Amino acid sequence: MKNFLKDYVKKQIRKTVLVRELEMDKDKLKNKNEILTNQVNKLKVINTNLGKDFSDLENENENLKTQIKNLDQEKQNLITRLESFYKPIIGIRGASVDEGKTALLKYILENINKNAKILDVGFGSGVYGKVLRAFNYRNIDGIDIYGDNIEKLGLDMIYDNIFIENILDFDFKYYDLIIMGDVLEHIELELAKNLLSKFIKGNKCGNIVVSIPYEYEQGEEYGNPYEKHLQPGVTQEYMKKHYPCLQLIDESLMNNNGIIAIYIWSKEN
């Protein structure tokens, strides 16, 4: 009898332990179930949000397609307008000869960075600005004392900033390149010399390119009084004497048998 009771008690104890273990396992499973339920709910929220995001992306994609279409149309309109600006300009302010431009532009392309800050002095019909834009120069300002036909010639599309004032009075901080295409001859000698001195000694620029005709008399043209040449007696010897800072790199024969010369200055030399 004694052994029977002893075995019975042991069995009851084992049952109690098993019941407790089962209850503990049940609680663990319940906790796991709650965790999984929470995770499922979170995934449902994420899925809902992803659906919204996908819908937003689809709408954004459609908007981008519309913007691209509009930009393509705008680009085509600009190309059409720019093509009209590049047509030959006859009998309009600042239309200059072609001679010398090849050498001048060759120097710029070989020595001036595409990100350089450039000032086109006496831009006239904007020939240099247009050509440099075609070669992907990005920062080009223009200054001219004569302000007619700027919109007609599309110059507002060519230059980042246009200044209508006398270069002798123009104040600026610094340009990497100053282009003086057929400009010096329109300025009195001493004023021109002082202007170049201000550019160079005042550390206003890194490079200067100059085109200038030799022995070329000219009065007012196209209703522009500033077209008159105030240095009509320019020669190679004249340039050496009065502009020793400038280096001759090219001389070209014009159709009228005159000569146009290209000079440069660089602070690197």
C-alpha positions in Angstrom: 0.0 0.0 0.0 2.8 2.3 0.9 4.4 1.8 -2.5 1.2 2.4 -4.3 0.6 5.8 -2.7 4.2 6.7 -3.4 3.8 5.9 -7.1 0.4 7.7 -7.2 1.9 10.9 -5.7 4.7 10.8 -8.2 2.3 10.4 -11.1 0.2 13.4 -9.8 3.3 15.5 -9.5 4.4 14.6 -13.1 0.9 15.4 -14.3 1.0 18.8 -12.5 4.4 19.6 -14.1 3.2 18.6 -17.5 0.1 20.7 -17.2 2.2 23.7 -16.2 4.6 23.1 -19.1 1.6 22.9 -21.4 0.2 26.0 -20.0 3.5 27.8 -20.4 3.8 26.5 -24.0 0.2 27.7 -24.6 1.2 31.2 -23.3 4.3 31.2 -25.5 2.2 30.2 -28.5 -0.3 32.9 -27.7 2.5 35.5 -27.5 3.9 34.3 -30.8 0.5 34.5 -32.3 0.1 38.1 -31.1 3.5 38.9 -32.5 2.7 37.3 -35.8 -0.7 39.1 -35.9 1.1 42.4 -35.3 3.6 41.7 -38.0 0.8 40.8 -40.4 -1.0 44.0 -39.6 2.2 46.0 -40.1 2.7 44.2 -43.5 -0.8 45.1 -44.4 -0.1 48.8 -43.6 3.1 48.6 -45.6 1.3 47.0 -48.5 -1.3 49.7 -48.4 1.4 52.4 -48.3 3.2 50.8 -51.1 0.1 50.8 -53.2 -0.3 54.5 -52.5 3.4 55.1 -53.4 3.0 53.1 -56.6 0.0 55.2 -57.5 1.9 58.4 -56.7 4.8 57.2 -58.8 2.5 56.4 -61.7 1.1 59.9 -61.5 4.6 61.4 -61.2 5.7 59.4 -64.2 2.8 60.8 -66.2 3.7 64.3 -65.1 7.3 63.8 -66.1 6.3 62.5 -69.5 4.2 65.7 -69.9 7.1 67.9 -68.8 9.5 66.1 -71.2 7.0 66.6 -74.0 6.7 70.3 -73.2 10.5 70.6 -72.9 11.0 69.0 -76.3 8.5 71.4 -77.8 10.2 74.3 -76.0 13.6 73.1 -77.3 12.3 72.9 -80.8 10.9 76.4 -80.6 14.3 77.6 -79.3 16.2 75.8 -82.1 13.8 77.4 -84.6 14.3 80.8 -83.1 18.1 80.4 -82.8 18.4 79.2 -86.4 16.8 82.4 -87.6 19.4 84.4 -85.5 22.3 82.6 -87.2 21.2 83.7 -90.7 23.6 86.2 -92.4 22.9 89.7 -91.2 23.3 92.4 -93.8 23.0 96.2 -93.3 22.4 95.9 -89.5 24.4 97.3 -86.6 27.7 95.7 -85.9 27.9 93.4 -88.9 31.7 92.8 -89.3 33.9 91.1 -91.8 34.6 87.4 -91.6 38.4 87.7 -92.0 40.4 87.2 -88.8 37.5 85.5 -87.0 38.9 82.0 -87.6 42.2 82.8 -86.0 40.6 84.6 -83.1 38.2 81.7 -82.4 40.9 79.1 -82.9 42.9 80.8 -80.1 39.8 80.9 -77.8 39.0 77.2 -78.5 42.6 76.1 -77.8 43.2 78.3 -74.7 39.9 79.1 -73.0 38.0 76.7 -70.8 34.3 76.1 -71.6 33.3 77.3 -68.1 35.3 80.5 -68.4 33.6 83.8 -67.7 33.6 85.8 -71.0 32.9 89.4 -71.8 32.2 90.3 -75.5 32.9 94.0 -75.8 31.1 95.9 -78.6 29.1 92.7 -79.4 27.3 94.3 -82.4 25.3 91.6 -84.1 26.5 89.0 -81.6 28.7 87.0 -83.9 31.2 85.9 -81.3 28.6 85.2 -78.7 26.6 83.0 -81.2 29.7 81.0 -82.3 30.9 80.5 -78.8 27.5 79.2 -77.7 27.7 76.8 -80.6 30.9 75.5 -79.1 29.3 75.1 -75.7 30.8 78.1 -73.9 28.5 78.6 -70.9 29.1 82.0 -69.4 29.0 84.9 -71.8 28.2 88.6 -71.1 28.0 91.3 -73.7 28.5 95.1 -73.5 27.8 97.6 -76.3 27.3 101.3 -76.3 24.5 101.0 -78.9 21.4 99.3 -77.8 19.2 99.0 -80.9 17.8 95.8 -82.3 18.9 93.6 -79.4 15.6 91.6 -79.3 15.3 91.7 -83.1 18.7 90.0 -83.4 17.9 87.6 -80.6 20.9 88.8 -78.5 18.9 88.4 -75.3 19.0 84.7 -76.1 22.8 84.6 -76.6 24.2 86.6 -73.7 23.6 85.9 -70.0 23.8 89.6 -69.2 23.7 92.5 -71.6 25.1 95.9 -70.6 24.3 99.0 -72.6 27.0 101.4 -71.7 30.5 102.7 -72.7 33.2 100.1 -71.9 35.3 103.1 -70.7 32.9 103.5 -67.8 32.0 99.9 -67.2 33.1 98.5 -63.8 33.3 94.8 -63.2 35.2 92.4 -61.0 36.8 89.9 -63.3 36.5 88.0 -66.6 38.6 85.1 -67.7 38.4 86.4 -71.3 37.6 89.8 -72.8 36.9 89.8 -76.5 37.4 93.2 -78.3 36.4 92.4 -81.8 36.8 95.5 -83.9 36.6 97.8 -80.9 39.9 99.5 -80.2 39.8 101.5 -83.5 36.5 103.1 -82.3 38.2 104.5 -79.2 40.7 107.4 -79.1 44.3 106.2 -78.7 45.0 107.4 -75.1 41.6 106.2 -73.8 42.2 102.8 -75.5 45.6 102.5 -73.9 44.3 103.4 -70.5 41.4 100.9 -71.0 43.8 98.0 -71.7 46.0 99.1 -68.8 43.0 99.0 -66.5 42.2 95.5 -67.6 45.7 94.2 -67.3 47.3 96.1 -64.3 44.0 96.1 -62.5 43.8 92.3 -62.7 40.4 92.5 -64.3 41.0 89.6 -66.7 43.1 86.5 -67.6 43.1 86.9 -71.4 42.3 89.5 -74.0 41.7 88.9 -77.7 41.7 91.9 -80.1 40.8 92.2 -83.8 41.7 95.5 -85.5 41.9 96.6 -89.1 45.0 98.3 -90.4 44.7 101.8 -92.0 40.9 101.7 -92.2 38.9 104.9 -92.2 35.2 104.7 -91.4 32.4 107.1 -90.5 29.0 106.6 -89.0 27.1 103.6 -90.3 23.6 102.2 -89.9 22.6 105.3 -87.9 25.2 104.4 -85.3 27.6 107.3 -84.5 29.9 105.0 -82.6 30.8 103.1 -85.8 33.3 105.9 -86.6 37.0 104.9 -86.5 39.0 107.1 -84.2 42.3 105.3 -84.9 42.2 105.0 -88.7 46.0 104.9 -89.1 46.7 101.5 -87.4 49.6 99.5 -88.7 51.8 96.7 -87.3 54.4 99.3 -86.3 51.6 101.5 -84.7 50.5 98.5 -82.6 54.0 97.7 -81.5 54.6 101.3 -80.4 51.3 102.0 -78.6 50.1 98.5 -77.5 53.4 96.7 -76.7 51.4 94.4 -74.3 49.6 92.8 -77.2 51.0 89.9 -79.2 50.2 89.6 -82.9 49.0 86.1 -83.9 47.4 86.6 -87.3 47.0 89.0 -90.2 44.3 88.4 -92.8 43.6 90.1 -96.1 40.1 91.5 -96.4 38.1 91.8 -99.6 38.9 95.5 -99.9 42.6 94.6 -99.8 42.8 95.9 -96.3 44.3 93.9 -93.5 42.7 92.8 -90.2 45.0 91.7 -87.4 44.4 89.5 -84.4 46.3 90.3 -81.2 46.2 88.6 -77.8 47.3 89.1 -74.2 47.5 86.5 -71.5 48.5 86.8 -67.9 50.1 83.3 -68.3 52.7 84.7 -70.8 
